Amino acid sequence: MAPAQGRLSDDADDMGGAAGSSAPPAFRQAVEALRSARLRPDVEIDPTRPPQRLAPYAYALEAAVVEGEDDLADGRLVLLHDPAGHEAWHGTFRLVTLVRAELEPEMAADPLLPEVSWSWLTGALEARGLSYGEASGTVTQAGSHYFGGLADRRPATQIEIRASWTPHEGRGGVPDTAAHLAAWCDLLAQIAGLPPVQAVGPDSSAPADAGVVSLPQRRGPQRP
């Protein structure tokens, strides 16, 4: 099981514009949980520079589902924190994500794809038993057709999910960010067409089968 990689330091880049030592304890705990989360092995994850103006404190991760030399899906997850609270969030923490993948033609032709895609996100959170609120977002499809020297390529359709939600804050005002990260990785795997794994035991971020392998061929996302 792969831990989320990264280092919690005093760098401004890591802490969204504020020194790590001065960040609120709740934010530091939430970030540490992200860094130490146990994740499914077919998702590669690394820290990345967070946005600077969305909240007083931010931490970001980027991830990809990789099969051989192919990226089946990729995305970014940003943890935002405003100790004073945010009226639109109805809380002090917010998770923001972008997930994208190329679809197989059969899935791209499904007229219900936007609704189904949104259900992958909410279903991933609910499958981990996570409480959340104020979820919002968009699902976008974009098609590409090739001509001239590229005419031998088949048409391609990309899907992009942009979403944000407010995680339930537990003891000490700290949300279970490790479990939310695990659910987000489940979403990445779903959109990449990989089989699901079930969480077991008290650590909801731990996959039931750490030996799960990628499918031998790329497949479109599976309908729930």
CORZI-V258114 format. One record per backbone hydrogen bond with DSSP energy under -1.0 kcal/mol. CO is the residue of the C=O (numbers start at 1). NH is the residue of the N-H. E is the energy in kcal/mol with one decimal. If there is no record, write none. Layout:
CO_NH_E / CO_NH_E
This chain:
2_39_-2.0 / 11_15_-1.3 / 12_17_-2.8 / 19_22_-1.3 / 20_23_-1.1 / 24_28_-2.3 / 25_29_-2.6 / 26_30_-2.1 / 27_31_-2.5 / 28_32_-2.5 / 29_33_-2.0 / 30_34_-1.5 / 31_35_-2.3 / 32_36_-1.7 / 37_4_-1.3 / 39_2_-1.4 / 40_43_-1.4 / 44_64_-2.2 / 46_62_-3.0 / 57_81_-2.3 / 59_79_-3.4 / 60_48_-1.8 / 61_77_-2.9 / 62_46_-2.6 / 63_75_-2.3 / 64_44_-3.0 / 65_72_-3.0 / 67_70_-2.1 / 70_67_-2.9 / 73_65_-2.8 / 74_100_-2.6 / 75_63_-2.3 / 76_98_-2.0 / 77_61_-2.7 / 78_96_-2.5 / 79_59_-2.0 / 80_94_-1.9 / 81_57_-1.6 / 82_85_-2.5 / 86_90_-2.2 / 91_86_-1.8 / 92_82_-2.6 / 94_80_-3.2 / 95_165_-2.1 / 96_78_-3.0 / 97_163_-2.1 / 98_76_-2.5 / 99_161_-3.3 / 100_74_-2.2 / 101_159_-2.9 / 104_108_-2.4 / 105_109_-1.4 / 107_110_-1.5 / 110_113_-1.8 / 112_116_-2.6 / 113_117_-3.1 / 114_118_-2.1 / 115_119_-1.8 / 116_120_-1.3 / 117_121_-1.1 / 118_122_-2.0 / 119_123_-2.6 / 120_124_-1.9 / 121_125_-1.9 / 122_126_-2.4 / 123_127_-2.4 / 125_130_-2.1 / 126_129_-1.6 / 131_168_-2.2 / 133_166_-2.9 / 136_164_-2.4 / 138_162_-2.5 / 140_160_-2.4 / 142_158_-3.1 / 144_156_-2.3 / 147_150_-2.1 / 148_151_-1.8 / 150_153_-2.1 / 156_144_-3.2 / 157_103_-3.4 / 158_142_-2.3 / 159_101_-1.9 / 160_140_-2.8 / 161_99_-2.4 / 162_138_-2.7 / 163_97_-3.2 / 164_136_-2.2 / 165_95_-2.8 / 166_133_-2.0 / 170_173_-2.1 / 171_174_-1.1 / 174_170_-1.8 / 175_177_-2.0 / 176_180_-1.8 / 177_181_-2.5 / 178_182_-2.2 / 179_183_-2.3 / 180_184_-2.2 / 181_185_-2.3 / 182_186_-1.9 / 183_187_-1.9 / 184_188_-2.2 / 185_189_-2.5 / 186_190_-2.5 / 187_191_-2.6 / 188_192_-1.4 / 189_194_-2.7 / 190_193_-1.1 / 198_208_-2.1 / 202_204_-1.1 / 203_206_-1.9 / 209_212_-1.4
